[in-house]
Amino acid sequence: MILLAVLFLCFISSYSASVKGHTTGLSLNNDRLYKLTYSTEVFLDRGKGKQEDSVGYRISSNVDVILLWRNPDGDDDQLIQITMKDVNVENVNEQRGEKSIFKGKNPPKIIRKENLEALQRPVLLHLVHGKVKEFYSYPNEPVAIENLKRGLASLFQMQLSSGTTNEVDISGDCKVTYQAHQDKVTKIKALDSCKIERSGFTTSNQVLGVTSKATSVTTYKIEDSFVIAVFAEETHAFRMNFLQTIAGNIVSKQKLELKTTEAGPRLIPEKQVAAVIKAVDSEYRALPIVGQNFQSECKGCPSLAEHWQSTRKHLQPDNLSKAEAVRSFLAFIQHLRTARREEILQILKAESKEVLPQLVDAVTSAQTSDSLDAILDFLDFKSDSSVILQERFLYACGFASHPDEELLRALISKFKGSFGSNDIRETVMIIAGALVRKLCQNEGCKLKAVVEAKKLILGGLERAEKKEDTMMYLLSLKNALLPEGIPLLLKYAEAGEGPISHLATTTLQRYDVRFITDEVKKTLNRIYHQNRKVHEKTVRTTAATIILNNNPSYMEVKNILLSIGELPKEMNKYMLAVVQDILRFEMPASKMVRRVLKEMVIHNYDRFSKSGSSSAYTGYIERAPHSASTYSLDILYSGSGILRRSNLNIFQYIGKANLHSSQVVIEAQGLEALIAATPDEGEENLDSYAGMSAILFDVQLRPVTFFNGYSDLMSKMLSASGDPVSVVKGLILLIDHSQELQLQSGLKANMDVQGGLAIDISGAMEFSLWYRESKTRVKNRVALAIVGSITVDSSFVKAGLEISAETEAGLEFISTVQFSQYPFLVCMQMDKDGVPFRQFETKYERLSTGRGYVSRRRKESLVAGSEFPLHQENSDMCKVVFAPEPESSSGGWF
C-alpha cells in the first residue's frame, strides 16, 4: 500500500491533497511524468440495458501528463500538458466477431492518418484552484478531433470539497454538485442547466411531444487520500409520449486510470503563463473548452433533385393511403432542411400538377428560411389558378411544429396584398391565428409580428362591416384564443345574428377553464335562458355546454335542469342527453349535477322522460394507465326531424396534457320549407344552408359549404352525385423533435423524432324528399408513420439506432334519419377498421471509409376493428329498416 501511494503521488487534484481540509482540485508534483490509460465508449440501445443488443464503439489510448509550470505566487495556479498516445478504436459489443467493422483495420486506416496525428498532438490546460481557466491547442485542427481532446481535458477539472457551483467544460456552462466522501468524490452535472449553442426544436403540444432525460455522474476514486481513477457516465434517454415503443438510450462512459509515474521534465521558470506557452510552442492558441459544432462530410451524396426523383413515385395521389408515402415524405423533409432556395425552387417549377400538392406540403413542412423563400416565390396569391397549392401551403403553415416569427410575418404581408381567391384570403387570416397561438405557447407573445397579428385580428373583428369578414376574424380568433378577445366574443355571442352568434360561442368553447370567468358565464346564462333575445338552438345548447364544462355553480346547474321540459322538443331531448352523458362518463361537473338532482322538483319522471332523437354520447377509443383517447358525438335535430348539427370530436390525453385531434361539424338550417314543416322558435327566417367545419390537431380549418340559399340547394339536389366533399387532404408533419447533444466525452450525438400522416377527411349530406330521409356521412382516412433515431458521430465512425412504427387506419360515421313520422327514426353508425401496425428497428455502425454493419428487425400485428356505442338507448331497429351493415360497424335505431 505504501508503494502504491508513492506511485500515485499527487495525481488529479488530490495527489498532494487529502479529501479533508483541502478545497483545491488538481495539483501535480514537479518534475514527474504521469502515465495513464484512458478510454471512452458509447453505446445505443432502446433502454433495456443489454449491451449485446447495442451498437457503439470504444476509443482508447495511453495518456502522458506533465506539469509544465506552477505560479511562484500560488501552488493552485498551474499549466499542465496532456498527450494521447497509442490510440485504438474497437467495438463495445464483443459478440460482433467477424462482423466487426474494425476487424483487420489499424487506427490510421480507421481514423485517417491526418486525424490521428492531430489527436496525438498535446494540449495545454491552465488550471486555477482546480478549475479550467484556458484550454490551448493548435489552430485549424478538425473540430471533431479537438472535441475528443476537450472531453479528456474536462476530466481534470474538479474540487475536493462538497458544494454546488458552476463550471465551464466541454458540455458548456453547467451547474455541478460535488459530494465528498472518504473514498471518493462524486460530481453530478445538471445537463439541463448547461448553456451551449446547439440547434434543436420540439413540438409544443406534450401529447405529440417527446420526453427526454439526461444524467451525468463523474466519480473520482480515492485511496489513502489520493485519487487513483476517474469514472464518468452520461446517459440521454428519450421516448414518445403517446407511443412509448418509440424510445432510445445513449450511454457514454469515460475511464481514466493512473498506471505509474516516472521522472519528467523540469518546470519552465517563468512568472507568466503566456511566456511559458510561447516557450513550449508559439503555435498554441487559446480555444474554448466548450465543445464546438461540426458536420460530417457527405462524399458522393445525391443532390436534392436526385432525392426527389426517388421520392416522388411514393407521393403519387394513388399511393397516399399507404404508410410508405408518409415515410418518403418525412425523409424528403430532412433533405429539404439542408437545401438551398434555388435547388428547392427548381424542383417546384419542374414538377407535374399531380404530385405538386404533396411537394408543397413537404417544402412548407421543412420550416427553413430557404424553403419558405422558395415556396413564397413559387406561389402567386394574385392568381386563382393555383388555389389548391395555396391552400395546401397555408394548412401546412397551420400545422407547423415549430413556426417562427418569419413565417407569421410572411402571412401578414400576404394578407395585406391582393388575392385571386377570397377563400385563400380568409384562410391566410385563419392560419395566422393558429401561428399566433403556437408562438405564444413558446413564449413569443411579445414578438413584433405576433403583436401586429393580434392587432389585426382584434381590430378587424371590432371594425368588420361585412358578415364574411366578421366570420373570418372569428375563425382566426378561434385559433389564436387570445384572452383579450373574450369581451368581443361575448358581444357577438349575445347580440350577433345566428351564424355569427353560433361561431362566437363555439370559439368561447375552446378557451381554457381559467378564462371562463363568472362574468363570461353570466352572458352565457343570458344566452341559454334567452333573457334579452331569442337565440337559435345551436347557440343556446353551446352556451349551456360551456357552462356545464367549466366549474358550474349549484344555481347554474339547477336552472339548466329546470329548463328541461320548457324547451322545444328536440332541444329538450338534447339537453337531457348532455346531462346524462356528464353523469355516465363521470365528467368534472357530475358531482354538482348529482347534488342538484337530489331535489325532487328537478329529478322527476316528467322531466327525464322527454322523447326525441337528439343525443350526446362520450366514450373511449383507447384507454391505458398513462393515456386515453376519447370520442364524443352529439346530434341536434330540428322539431321536423331535419339535422340541425352533428358534432364528432376526438381527443387524446397524456397525463394532464390534451390534444383536440379532430372535430367534424356538419350543420344545416332553413330546410323545413322543403317538407312543409314549421321552423322552431328563433329559426323562422333562416336561409337554407348546409356545410361542414373541421378542427384538426388543434387548428380550425376554413369551413366548407355544401349549399347556401334555396336556389343553390335545388340545383345541387338535382345534380347531386352523393360524392363526399373533401374538408382537408394532404401530408402533415405532426411530430417534429430534434436535439443536438454534446457528449462530455467529445462525441456528437443527435436525437430526432419525426411523425407524419397522410390524411383525407371528407363529408357528405344527402337529402331525399321522396323517401323523406336525410343522411350525413363523415369519413376519416389516415396513414401514419413515426421515425425515431439516435446517432453518435466522431467524424470517422458513426453508430445509429432507428425505431419506427407505421399504420393505416379509417374511421367512418353515418347518420340516417327518416322523418316520415314522429318521433322519427334515427340510425347512427360508427366504426374503426382493422388496423395493421408495423414496427421496425435498424441498428448500424459505419466507418467514414464506407464499411458498415447493419441489423434490422420487423414486427407486425393486426389491431381488430372496433365498434363504438353512439347513444344510451341502442336497439336493433336499424336492421329492420335498412339492409344490415357490415359486422365492423355499430348501429342502432332509437
Secondary structure, 3 states (H helix, E strand, C coil): CHHHHHHCCCCCCCCCCCCCCCCCCCCCCCCEEEEEEEEEEEEEECCCCCHHHCEEEEEEEEEEEEEEEECCCCCCEEEEEEEEEEEEEEECCHHHHHHCCCCCCCHHHHHCHHHHHHHCCCEEEEEECCEEEEEEECCCCCHHHHHHHHHHHHCCCCCCCCEEEEEEECCEEEEEEEEECCCEEEEEEEEEEEECCCCEECCCCHHHCEEEEEEEEEEEEEECCEEEEEEEEEEEEEEECCCCCCEEEEEEEEEEEEEEEEECCCCCCCCCHHHHHHHHCCCCEEECCCCCCCCCCCCCCCCHHHHHHHHHHHHCHHHCCCHHHHHHHHHHHHHHCCCCHHHHHHHHHHCCCCCHHHHHHHHHHHCCHHHHHHHHHHCCCCCCCCHHHHHHHHHHHHCCCCCCHHHHHHHHHHHCCCCCCHHHHHHHHHHHHHHHHHHHHCCCCCCHHHHHHHHHHHHHHHHCCCHHHHHHHHHHHHHHCCHHHHHHHHHHHHHCCHHHHHHHHHHHHCCCHHHCCHHHHHHHHHHHHCCCCCCCHHHHHHHHHHHHCCCCCHHHHHHHHHHCCCCCHHHHHHHHHHHHHHHHCCCCCHHHHHHHCCCCCCCCHHHHCCCCCCEEEEEEEEECCCEEEEEEEEEEECCCCCEEEEEEEEEEEECCEEEEEEEEEEEEECCHHHHCCCCCCCCCCCCCEEEEEEEECCEECCCEEEEECHHHHHHHHHHCCCCCEEEEEEEEEEEEEEEEEECCCCCEEEEEEEEEEEEEEEEEEEEECCCCEEEEEEEEEEEEEEEEEEEEECCCEEEEEEEEEEEEEEEEEEEEEECCCCCCEEEEEEEECCEEEEEEEEEEEEECCCCEEEEEEEEEEEECCEECCCCCCCCCCHHHHCCCCCCCCEEEEC
